[in-house]
């Protein structure tokens, strides 16, 4: 069985950018690929709202979708059939595909694992 250090190594070694977001939309963890993709440091993103990564015009809609997802979380692609964009620290946007997967992570509180290939 893998220990905590092993799980951390797997998370960081993932070829996809990954974020762990709590039920309030706060980023609780992210891997190296997410740091590289979005241009923010780990310290800048941990503890901030996930909407920091959403272009301004889409933030309100994203909050509504996030709350609705929280009512019935399930593993699924986000925005299926839509062209999604994420906001980088330098203000540029990048096209993204995002998969969502709910997890209790052993804490009892639901978190969402966001994978961005």
Buried (B, 14 or more C-beta within 10 A) or exposed (E): EEEEEEEEEEBBEBEBBBBBBBBEBBBBBBBBBBBEBBBBEEEBBBEBBBBBBBBEEBBEEBBEEBEEBBEEBEEEEBBEEEEBBBBBBEEEEBEBBBBBEBBEBEEEEEBBBBBBE
